[in-house]
Amino acid sequence: MNRKARRFPVILACIILISVIYGAVSIGRSISMRNQKMEIIKRNEKIISELDNDIKNYNSEIENASSSDYIEKVAREDLGMVKPREIIYVDKSMEKDNKDSDKISKKDF
């Protein structure tokens, strides 16, 4: 009887120890997964704020699209147009530094 009485607490102690180890590992994994999800949430919030800023910029462009200043800016910068009797001078030293030499050559007469 003495031997059976000793064996029972040893087996119980082993079961409790294994349970504690399993619980600690499970908690560690869940904390790790939580941290990964929090990083994903932070990245997504950053992307959302950048997209919100883009939307605000596009809305302001849409509001200003009918103004004559905006139309002139688009005509000059994007389409390379000039006003009548207007002469555009191009600095050739700037052309070497500029990677986008096609835009300069379009404006050059």
N, C-alpha and C positions, 0 to 999 in steps of 0.2 A: 503494500500500500504506500509505503514511504516513497518508493521509486515513481509510482504513478502520480503521486501528489507533486513531486518535483518536476516531472515532465510537463505537466499541464501549465505551470507558470512560464516555463521556457518557451513552449510553443506559443502561448499567448503573447509573450514579449516579442517573439519573432514576427508574429502577425501584426502587432502594433507597429513595430519598426518598419516593416515593409509598407504598411499603410501610410505612415508618416513620410517615407521617402517618395512614394508614389504621389502623394498629395503635394509635396514640395516641387517635384518635377512638373506636375500639372499646372501648378500656380505659376511657375517660371515660364512655361510655354505660353500661358494665357497672357502674361504681362508682356512677353516679347511680341506676340501677335497684336496686342493693343497698341504698343509703341509703333509698330509698322503701320497700322491703320491710321494712327494719329499723324504720322508723316505724310501719308497719302492725302489725308484731309487737309493738311496745311498746304501741300502743293496745289491741290484743287482750289482752295480758297485764293491762293495767289493768282492762279490762272483766271479765276472768276473776276477778281479785282482788275486784272489787266484787260480782260474783255469788256468789263464795265467802262473802263476809261476809253477803250476804242469806240464803244457805242456812243459815249458822250461826244467824242471828237467827230465821229461821222454825223451825228445829229447836228452839231454846230456847223459842219460843212454843208449839210443839206439846207439849213436855214440861211446860210450865206451864199448859196449857189446862185441865187437870182440877183445878187448885187453886182453892179458893174465892175467893182474892184476885183471880185473873184473871177468873173468872166475874163477880164483882161489878164489876170495872173495865169489862168489856164491857157489862154491863147498864146501868151508869150513863152511860158515855161514848157508846156507840154506839146504845143503845136508849132512852136518856133515862129510865130507870126510877129510882124512889126507894124507900126503905124505908118501911114503914108508919109513920104519924105523923111522918114527916120533912118538914120545911119547908125549901124552898130559897129563899134570898133572892138577888135579881138586882140588881146595881148598874147603874142605867140609864146612867150615864156610861160604863161599860165597854161597854155595848151599842152605843153610837155608834161606839166605836173598833173594835169587833169586826165584821169583814166577814161572818162567818158567824152572823148574827142568828137564823137558823132554829133552830139548836141551843139557843140561850138561850131562845127563846120556847117550845120544847117542854118545857123544864124549869120554866118559870114557871107558877105556879098562880094 
